[in-house]
Amino acid sequence: MEAHMTRDAENPLLHEGPKPGSSPDGSNAPATKPGFVARYLDPASRMGEVLFGLIMVLSMTLTAEIAAGGHAPARELIIAAVGCNIAWGLIDAFMYLMDRRVALGDAARLARSVREASTSEASIALLQDRLGEQLDPLLSPADRTRVYGEIHQHLLVHTPQETALTRKDFLGALACFWLVFFSCLPAAIPFFIVSEPARALRLSNLLLLAMLFLVGYRWAGYAGTNRLLAGLTSLALGMLLVGIAVLLGG
């Protein structure tokens, strides 16, 4: 389940990381060393994982509070929510590994398709269909013809080899698990500082809603859009998804 809403599988034909000593955007400005999660997941994926975790917890806490008329067994509910996010974090990590395994074979499958095409024109059309979304915005019309032609000639001679999952892939899966799990931890904070369970549950829900806003606010920094509008949109979207989950029984 996604969580994988924005995770792009790396294309082995196109992916090239930033040069040593450069910033993540490829400039020559000194780069700060990224944290563990940032090394393995792109910003959109990180935001998606956190959003998924928040929606999971909110759908459980709000469903229980509505069903119990505001008198839900709050502490037990939070324990169940944490357990649910651990389970879904493990599932999401497994799905990440499945996505990566498919991505590792993409180049080899594309090469086979190019070789099996009936004509060179059909091969190049296939390449444009598969790679155009990433390549076309970076190339002039004249360059597109040359680049696709060179890729076509290369794949006729060289077949990329499918590779096995690496340590980096497993660390990426661990990053997915950590984000889904971490997103539910703030929900437990009110229960350590508020003695009345019902009030603690409401504060927990308010804290989770604030985090929904923060997800959109942070996302806007990467997307270059209005932060306030993005935060409010994330909050509204999250509440909509939570409402749907509640109406469907959690």
Short mmCIF file of the C-alpha atoms (twelve columns), coordinates in Angstrom:
data_MODEL
# 
_entry.id   MODEL 
# 
loop_
_atom_site.group_PDB 
_atom_site.id 
_atom_site.type_symbol 
_atom_site.label_atom_id 
_atom_site.label_alt_id 
_atom_site.label_comp_id 
_atom_site.label_asym_id 
_atom_site.label_seq_id 
_atom_site.Cartn_x 
_atom_site.Cartn_y 
_atom_site.Cartn_z 
_atom_site.pdbx_PDB_model_num 
ATOM 1   C CA . MET A 1   0.000   0.000  0.000   1 
ATOM 2   C CA . GLU A 2   1.468   3.399  -0.665  1 
ATOM 3   C CA . ALA A 3   3.193   5.075  0.874   1 
ATOM 4   C CA . HIS A 4   4.717   4.395  -2.520  1 
ATOM 5   C CA . MET A 5   2.625   7.095  -4.084  1 
ATOM 6   C CA . THR A 6   5.689   9.136  -5.105  1 
ATOM 7   C CA . ARG A 7   8.597   6.780  -4.999  1 
ATOM 8   C CA . ASP A 8   10.280  6.771  -8.424  1 
ATOM 9   C CA . ALA A 9   12.295  3.697  -9.310  1 
ATOM 10  C CA . GLU A 10  15.726  4.763  -10.464 1 
ATOM 11  C CA . ASN A 11  16.287  4.228  -14.172 1 
ATOM 12  C CA . PRO A 12  19.690  2.535  -14.553 1 
ATOM 13  C CA . LEU A 13  20.115  4.168  -17.970 1 
ATOM 14  C CA . LEU A 14  19.607  7.675  -16.689 1 
ATOM 15  C CA . HIS A 15  20.456  7.851  -13.006 1 
ATOM 16  C CA . GLU A 16  23.587  9.658  -12.049 1 
ATOM 17  C CA . GLY A 17  24.174  10.886 -8.518  1 
ATOM 18  C CA . PRO A 18  25.691  14.254 -7.653  1 
ATOM 19  C CA . LYS A 19  29.400  14.600 -8.147  1 
ATOM 20  C CA . PRO A 20  31.649  14.263 -5.080  1 
ATOM 21  C CA . GLY A 21  31.871  17.511 -3.200  1 
ATOM 22  C CA . SER A 22  28.805  19.001 -4.860  1 
ATOM 23  C CA . SER A 23  25.423  19.749 -3.359  1 
ATOM 24  C CA . PRO A 24  22.490  17.346 -4.007  1 
ATOM 25  C CA . ASP A 25  21.190  19.611 -6.781  1 
ATOM 26  C CA . GLY A 26  24.460  19.227 -8.682  1 
ATOM 27  C CA . SER A 27  25.854  22.688 -7.982  1 
ATOM 28  C CA . ASN A 28  29.390  23.295 -6.746  1 
ATOM 29  C CA . ALA A 29  28.241  24.727 -3.435  1 
ATOM 30  C CA . PRO A 30  29.524  22.805 -0.393  1 
ATOM 31  C CA . ALA A 31  27.055  20.116 0.559   1 
ATOM 32  C CA . THR A 32  26.112  19.181 4.092   1 
ATOM 33  C CA . LYS A 33  26.204  15.478 4.775   1 
ATOM 34  C CA . PRO A 34  22.638  14.121 4.435   1 
ATOM 35  C CA . GLY A 35  21.058  12.170 7.248   1 
ATOM 36  C CA . PHE A 36  20.372  8.449  7.124   1 
ATOM 37  C CA . VAL A 37  16.891  8.694  5.623   1 
ATOM 38  C CA . ALA A 38  17.844  11.434 3.134   1 
ATOM 39  C CA . ARG A 39  20.658  9.257  1.750   1 
ATOM 40  C CA . TYR A 40  18.236  6.564  0.611   1 
ATOM 41  C CA . LEU A 41  14.865  8.247  -0.051  1 
ATOM 42  C CA . ASP A 42  14.093  11.314 -2.149  1 
ATOM 43  C CA . PRO A 43  12.092  14.186 -0.558  1 
ATOM 44  C CA . ALA A 44  8.782   13.172 -2.141  1 
ATOM 45  C CA . SER A 45  9.183   9.608  -0.877  1 
ATOM 46  C CA . ARG A 46  10.018  10.807 2.618   1 
ATOM 47  C CA . MET A 47  6.945   13.024 2.735   1 
ATOM 48  C CA . GLY A 48  4.779   10.194 1.403   1 
ATOM 49  C CA . GLU A 49  5.968   7.752  4.054   1 
ATOM 50  C CA . VAL A 50  5.290   10.212 6.889   1 
ATOM 51  C CA . LEU A 51  1.882   11.114 5.465   1 
ATOM 52  C CA . PHE A 52  0.992   7.438  5.249   1 
ATOM 53  C CA . GLY A 53  1.995   6.841  8.871   1 
ATOM 54  C CA . LEU A 54  0.039   9.852  10.130  1 
ATOM 55  C CA . ILE A 55  -3.107  8.800  8.277   1 
ATOM 56  C CA . MET A 56  -2.813  5.291  9.708   1 
ATOM 57  C CA . VAL A 57  -2.652  6.559  13.292  1 
ATOM 58  C CA . LEU A 58  -5.336  9.233  12.860  1 
ATOM 59  C CA . SER A 59  -7.774  6.808  11.263  1 
ATOM 60  C CA . MET A 60  -7.423  4.528  14.289  1 
ATOM 61  C CA . THR A 61  -7.603  7.196  17.001  1 
ATOM 62  C CA . LEU A 62  -10.498 9.119  15.459  1 
ATOM 63  C CA . THR A 63  -12.458 5.948  14.730  1 
ATOM 64  C CA . ALA A 64  -12.083 4.768  18.309  1 
ATOM 65  C CA . GLU A 65  -12.943 8.173  19.776  1 
ATOM 66  C CA . ILE A 66  -16.094 8.474  17.656  1 
ATOM 67  C CA . ALA A 67  -17.172 4.909  18.404  1 
ATOM 68  C CA . ALA A 68  -16.578 5.339  22.146  1 
ATOM 69  C CA . GLY A 69  -18.228 8.790  22.367  1 
ATOM 70  C CA . GLY A 70  -15.006 10.429 23.473  1 
ATOM 71  C CA . HIS A 71  -14.244 7.775  26.117  1 
ATOM 72  C CA . ALA A 72  -11.961 5.452  24.180  1 
ATOM 73  C CA . PRO A 73  -9.382  3.401  26.151  1 
ATOM 74  C CA . ALA A 74  -6.717  5.881  25.079  1 
ATOM 75  C CA . ARG A 75  -3.531  4.216  26.278  1 
ATOM 76  C CA . GLU A 76  -4.482  0.861  24.805  1 
ATOM 77  C CA . LEU A 77  -5.458  2.625  21.600  1 
ATOM 78  C CA . ILE A 78  -2.060  4.285  21.220  1 
ATOM 79  C CA . ILE A 79  -0.316  0.976  21.844  1 
ATOM 80  C CA . ALA A 80  -2.464  -0.567 19.101  1 
ATOM 81  C CA . ALA A 81  -1.699  2.351  16.773  1 
ATOM 82  C CA . VAL A 82  2.036   1.978  17.336  1 
ATOM 83  C CA . GLY A 83  1.767   -1.756 16.680  1 
ATOM 84  C CA . CYS A 84  -0.213  -1.097 13.509  1 
ATOM 85  C CA . ASN A 85  2.415   1.304  12.213  1 
ATOM 86  C CA . ILE A 86  5.187   -1.179 12.978  1 
ATOM 87  C CA . ALA A 87  3.340   -3.791 10.938  1 
ATOM 88  C CA . TRP A 88  2.701   -1.408 8.043   1 
ATOM 89  C CA . GLY A 89  6.268   -0.157 8.225   1 
ATOM 90  C CA . LEU A 90  7.480   -3.712 7.679   1 
ATOM 91  C CA . ILE A 91  5.041   -4.181 4.801   1 
ATOM 92  C CA . ASP A 92  6.137   -0.917 3.225   1 
ATOM 93  C CA . ALA A 93  9.794   -1.864 3.556   1 
ATOM 94  C CA . PHE A 94  9.081   -5.149 1.782   1 
ATOM 95  C CA . MET A 95  7.217   -3.312 -0.998  1 
ATOM 96  C CA . TYR A 96  10.208  -0.983 -1.386  1 
ATOM 97  C CA . LEU A 97  12.478  -3.971 -1.949  1 
ATOM 98  C CA . MET A 98  10.054  -5.394 -4.499  1 
ATOM 99  C CA . ASP A 99  10.011  -2.060 -6.350  1 
ATOM 100 C CA . ARG A 100 13.797  -1.915 -6.353  1 
ATOM 101 C CA . ARG A 101 14.093  -5.456 -7.666  1 
ATOM 102 C CA . VAL A 102 11.811  -4.614 -10.577 1 
ATOM 103 C CA . ALA A 103 13.754  -1.400 -11.251 1 
ATOM 104 C CA . LEU A 104 17.068  -3.275 -11.355 1 
ATOM 105 C CA . GLY A 105 15.795  -5.311 -14.296 1 
ATOM 106 C CA . ASP A 106 14.301  -2.371 -16.224 1 
ATOM 107 C CA . ALA A 107 17.375  -1.671 -18.357 1 
ATOM 108 C CA . ALA A 108 17.771  -5.314 -19.385 1 
ATOM 109 C CA . ARG A 109 14.072  -5.586 -20.271 1 
ATOM 110 C CA . LEU A 110 14.244  -2.369 -22.265 1 
ATOM 111 C CA . ALA A 111 17.272  -3.643 -24.188 1 
ATOM 112 C CA . ARG A 112 15.437  -6.868 -25.079 1 
ATOM 113 C CA . SER A 113 12.405  -4.900 -26.252 1 
ATOM 114 C CA . VAL A 114 14.609  -2.693 -28.433 1 
ATOM 115 C CA . ARG A 115 16.227  -5.718 -30.055 1 
ATOM 116 C CA . GLU A 116 12.884  -7.416 -30.652 1 
ATOM 117 C CA . ALA A 117 11.337  -4.362 -32.332 1 
ATOM 118 C CA . SER A 118 10.592  -4.862 -36.035 1 
ATOM 119 C CA . THR A 119 12.383  -1.706 -37.248 1 
ATOM 120 C CA . SER A 120 14.856  0.882  -35.990 1 
ATOM 121 C CA . GLU A 121 12.064  3.465  -36.029 1 
ATOM 122 C CA . ALA A 122 9.962   1.235  -33.785 1 
ATOM 123 C CA . SER A 123 12.918  0.780  -31.425 1 
ATOM 124 C CA . ILE A 124 13.501  4.523  -31.135 1 
ATOM 125 C CA . ALA A 125 9.775   5.130  -30.639 1 
ATOM 126 C CA . LEU A 126 9.887   2.600  -27.796 1 
ATOM 127 C CA . LEU A 127 12.831  4.436  -26.221 1 
ATOM 128 C CA . GLN A 128 11.020  7.755  -26.493 1 
ATOM 129 C CA . ASP A 129 7.956   6.261  -24.844 1 
ATOM 130 C CA . ARG A 130 9.974   4.799  -21.949 1 
ATOM 131 C CA . LEU A 131 12.523  7.583  -21.403 1 
ATOM 132 C CA . GLY A 132 10.889  10.660 -22.871 1 
ATOM 133 C CA . GLU A 133 9.353   11.926 -19.640 1 
ATOM 134 C CA . GLN A 134 12.830  12.206 -18.121 1 
ATOM 135 C CA . LEU A 135 14.931  13.053 -21.175 1 
ATOM 136 C CA . ASP A 136 12.774  15.256 -23.399 1 
ATOM 137 C CA . PRO A 137 12.616  18.301 -21.096 1 
ATOM 138 C CA . LEU A 138 16.444  18.332 -21.017 1 
ATOM 139 C CA . LEU A 139 17.062  18.108 -24.771 1 
ATOM 140 C CA . SER A 140 16.416  20.186 -27.847 1 
ATOM 141 C CA . PRO A 141 14.492  18.476 -30.700 1 
ATOM 142 C CA . ALA A 142 17.738  17.966 -32.637 1 
ATOM 143 C CA . ASP A 143 19.501  16.517 -29.607 1 
ATOM 144 C CA . ARG A 144 16.652  14.108 -28.954 1 
ATOM 145 C CA . THR A 145 17.142  12.469 -32.322 1 
ATOM 146 C CA . ARG A 146 20.871  12.068 -31.701 1 
ATOM 147 C CA . VAL A 147 20.582  10.871 -28.099 1 
ATOM 148 C CA . TYR A 148 17.853  8.306  -28.771 1 
ATOM 149 C CA . GLY A 149 19.814  7.076  -31.764 1 
ATOM 150 C CA . GLU A 150 22.939  6.603  -29.627 1 
ATOM 151 C CA . ILE A 151 20.992  4.779  -26.919 1 
ATOM 152 C CA . HIS A 152 19.454  2.569  -29.592 1 
ATOM 153 C CA . GLN A 153 22.856  1.666  -31.039 1 
ATOM 154 C CA . HIS A 154 24.286  1.008  -27.584 1 
ATOM 155 C CA . LEU A 155 21.482  -1.356 -26.579 1 
ATOM 156 C CA . LEU A 156 21.830  -3.302 -29.814 1 
ATOM 157 C CA . VAL A 157 25.390  -4.180 -28.806 1 
ATOM 158 C CA . HIS A 158 25.320  -4.171 -25.005 1 
ATOM 159 C CA . THR A 159 22.655  -5.729 -22.801 1 
ATOM 160 C CA . PRO A 160 22.631  -4.312 -19.249 1 
ATOM 161 C CA . GLN A 161 22.816  -7.050 -16.666 1 
ATOM 162 C CA . GLU A 162 20.172  -7.506 -14.001 1 
ATOM 163 C CA . THR A 163 21.772  -7.146 -10.588 1 
ATOM 164 C CA . ALA A 164 20.821  -8.354 -7.138  1 
ATOM 165 C CA . LEU A 165 19.608  -6.199 -4.290  1 
ATOM 166 C CA . THR A 166 22.441  -4.409 -2.541  1 
ATOM 167 C CA . ARG A 167 23.139  -3.118 0.954   1 
ATOM 168 C CA . LYS A 168 21.881  0.290  -0.211  1 
ATOM 169 C CA . ASP A 169 18.520  -1.218 -1.159  1 
ATOM 170 C CA . PHE A 170 18.080  -2.829 2.246   1 
ATOM 171 C CA . LEU A 171 19.028  0.409  3.983   1 
ATOM 172 C CA . GLY A 172 16.423  2.170  1.844   1 
ATOM 173 C CA . ALA A 173 13.838  -0.338 3.049   1 
ATOM 174 C CA . LEU A 174 14.938  0.336  6.633   1 
ATOM 175 C CA . ALA A 175 14.464  4.065  6.003   1 
ATOM 176 C CA . CYS A 176 10.886  3.389  4.814   1 
ATOM 177 C CA . PHE A 177 10.140  1.402  7.956   1 
ATOM 178 C CA . TRP A 178 11.671  4.054  10.207  1 
ATOM 179 C CA . LEU A 179 9.610   6.893  8.725   1 
ATOM 180 C CA . VAL A 180 6.292   5.037  8.987   1 
ATOM 181 C CA . PHE A 181 7.116   4.020  12.565  1 
ATOM 182 C CA . PHE A 182 8.492   7.415  13.593  1 
ATOM 183 C CA . SER A 183 5.398   9.240  12.370  1 
ATOM 184 C CA . CYS A 184 3.307   7.598  15.094  1 
ATOM 185 C CA . LEU A 185 5.642   8.388  18.009  1 
ATOM 186 C CA . PRO A 186 4.531   12.030 18.552  1 
ATOM 187 C CA . ALA A 187 0.997   10.724 19.083  1 
ATOM 188 C CA . ALA A 188 2.182   9.115  22.326  1 
ATOM 189 C CA . ILE A 189 3.702   12.284 23.833  1 
ATOM 190 C CA . PRO A 190 0.493   13.693 25.386  1 
ATOM 191 C CA . PHE A 191 -0.013  10.502 27.383  1 
ATOM 192 C CA . PHE A 192 3.223   11.127 29.245  1 
ATOM 193 C CA . ILE A 193 2.337   14.697 30.226  1 
ATOM 194 C CA . VAL A 194 -1.491  14.664 30.599  1 
ATOM 195 C CA . SER A 195 -3.076  12.511 33.269  1 
ATOM 196 C CA . GLU A 196 -6.614  12.470 31.825  1 
ATOM 197 C CA . PRO A 197 -6.710  9.897  28.983  1 
ATOM 198 C CA . ALA A 198 -9.572  11.532 27.051  1 
ATOM 199 C CA . ARG A 199 -7.812  14.905 26.977  1 
ATOM 200 C CA . ALA A 200 -4.530  13.243 26.085  1 
ATOM 201 C CA . LEU A 201 -6.213  11.546 23.135  1 
ATOM 202 C CA . ARG A 202 -7.573  14.856 21.843  1 
ATOM 203 C CA . LEU A 203 -4.169  16.509 22.215  1 
ATOM 204 C CA . SER A 204 -2.633  13.558 20.410  1 
ATOM 205 C CA . ASN A 205 -5.024  14.028 17.495  1 
ATOM 206 C CA . LEU A 206 -4.298  17.771 17.367  1 
ATOM 207 C CA . LEU A 207 -0.579  17.025 17.293  1 
ATOM 208 C CA . LEU A 208 -1.054  14.594 14.411  1 
ATOM 209 C CA . LEU A 209 -3.082  17.195 12.496  1 
ATOM 210 C CA . ALA A 210 -0.302  19.734 13.022  1 
ATOM 211 C CA . MET A 211 2.153   17.222 11.602  1 
ATOM 212 C CA . LEU A 212 -0.062  16.809 8.523   1 
ATOM 213 C CA . PHE A 213 0.235   20.547 7.974   1 
ATOM 214 C CA . LEU A 214 4.004   20.376 8.489   1 
ATOM 215 C CA . VAL A 215 4.361   17.634 5.857   1 
ATOM 216 C CA . GLY A 216 2.804   19.892 3.232   1 
ATOM 217 C CA . TYR A 217 4.767   22.895 4.452   1 
ATOM 218 C CA . ARG A 218 8.058   21.047 4.109   1 
ATOM 219 C CA . TRP A 219 7.067   19.559 0.748   1 
ATOM 220 C CA . ALA A 220 6.495   23.068 -0.631  1 
ATOM 221 C CA . GLY A 221 10.128  23.872 0.077   1 
ATOM 222 C CA . TYR A 222 11.198  21.168 -2.390  1 
ATOM 223 C CA . ALA A 223 8.442   21.847 -4.917  1 
ATOM 224 C CA . GLY A 224 8.891   25.625 -4.928  1 
ATOM 225 C CA . THR A 225 5.223   26.364 -4.176  1 
ATOM 226 C CA . ASN A 226 3.455   28.434 -1.528  1 
ATOM 227 C CA . ARG A 227 4.250   26.863 1.855   1 
ATOM 228 C CA . LEU A 228 1.087   27.949 3.661   1 
ATOM 229 C CA . LEU A 229 -1.181  26.785 0.852   1 
ATOM 230 C CA . ALA A 230 0.680   23.478 0.579   1 
ATOM 231 C CA . GLY A 231 0.414   22.936 4.326   1 
ATOM 232 C CA . LEU A 232 -3.316  23.596 4.337   1 
ATOM 233 C CA . THR A 233 -3.780  21.370 1.290   1 
ATOM 234 C CA . SER A 234 -1.872  18.538 2.985   1 
ATOM 235 C CA . LEU A 235 -4.004  18.957 6.099   1 
ATOM 236 C CA . ALA A 236 -7.241  18.937 4.089   1 
ATOM 237 C CA . LEU A 237 -6.152  15.958 1.980   1 
ATOM 238 C CA . GLY A 238 -5.057  14.041 5.043   1 
ATOM 239 C CA . MET A 239 -8.342  14.702 6.809   1 
ATOM 240 C CA . LEU A 240 -10.253 13.673 3.692   1 
ATOM 241 C CA . LEU A 241 -8.388  10.371 3.527   1 
ATOM 242 C CA . VAL A 242 -8.844  9.821  7.262   1 
ATOM 243 C CA . GLY A 243 -12.563 10.569 6.903   1 
ATOM 244 C CA . ILE A 244 -12.879 8.030  4.124   1 
ATOM 245 C CA . ALA A 245 -11.035 5.460  6.242   1 
ATOM 246 C CA . VAL A 246 -13.311 6.162  9.226   1 
ATOM 247 C CA . LEU A 247 -16.459 5.897  7.111   1 
ATOM 248 C CA . LEU A 248 -15.263 2.588  5.693   1 
ATOM 249 C CA . GLY A 249 -14.662 1.211  9.164   1 
ATOM 250 C CA . GLY A 250 -11.079 2.292  9.833   1 
# 
